[in-house]
Amino acid sequence: MRAVTTTGPGGIDVLQVSEVPTPEVEPGQLRIRVQAAGVNRADIVQRRGFYPPPPGISDIIGLEVAGTVDAVGAGVTGWRVGDPTVAIVAGGGYAEYVVAPAGQCAPLPPGVGLVAAAGVIEVAATVVSNFDAVGLAAGQTCLIHGGAGGIGSFAIPYAKALGAQVITTVGSAEKADYCRQIGADVAVDYHTDWPAAIAQATSGRGCDVILDIIGAKYLEANVASLARGGRLVIIGLQGGRKATLDINQLLTRNGLVTATSLRFRPVAEKAAIVQSVVEQVWPLFGDGRLTVPPQRYFPLEQVAEAHTWLESGENIGKVVLTLSEPAGLAQGG
């Protein structure tokens, strides 16, 4: 089968499309014929050599796919060969075939085409699991960093569907307009004094929940932007790994700082998260409260261009790699 491999850690020049063995389906798994694979910033970090897969997992990049069931492992019920599916995987997504635990596979969101669905499942699982963990609720204020990216493009309308007030940070006026269109109440340019803007937007109260993709660079300002009882959940390290935490500032807010990774959770936890997505998120696609964000498609052979585009910072929404598409399965959402 065709798959994206690397010659070692590094820049886009290490990416190549190679012929590799097709994975064998094991008990409890589905083998999926991949039609599209989402491209995430974690993929870029892995390509650079800083985010290796868990032990025993394919070193092929790719954490989310959409396709059709190609083989059903022993003990799996409820799936048949040919069924369309989306799945989160711990690795192996940039390939014609991938295996995934059956519990990490889900039917397509209502009204969403197969290829478009590839850019939905990982962000939905990430956002839902984290908002559930920190208890985002109606009437609360949520700050979402990087609102125009893949995570933000889902998190903003989902937080609004939960009844939250949403503030987001962005890098341009174009992205600010986009975020307001998808539900953000306030969009702040992060090149400015964004903590002051958030303090003004919340009348000095701060935010109940902050969803952060930046990490170290924003830690101090994030804690300062928490309301009393506020919760900061860090899901990315685009701004570094190490920072100084003023514990007194956290203490006076009775605040919480936590960090999570979807990739390294046990299979049973990921299966429960996928089930939550099906129960909580898929109905919102069915009734129109959620729609697929903008997606930019690249053929598998243009994986280097896909990574370049995502790294450029110009992207709005998701980047998706496409493979050959079976007849009758629409690409759009």
Helices and strands as residue ranges (DSSP letters): E 2-6, G 12-14, E 15-19, E 29-39, H 41-47, E 64-72, E 84-88, E 97-101, G 102-104, E 105-106, H 114-117, H 121-134, E 141-145, H 150-161, E 165-170, H 173-181, E 186-189, H 194-201, E 207-212, G 216-218, H 219-224, E 226-234, H 247-252, E 256-259, H 267-280, H 282-286, E 295-299, G 300-302, H 303-312, E 318-322
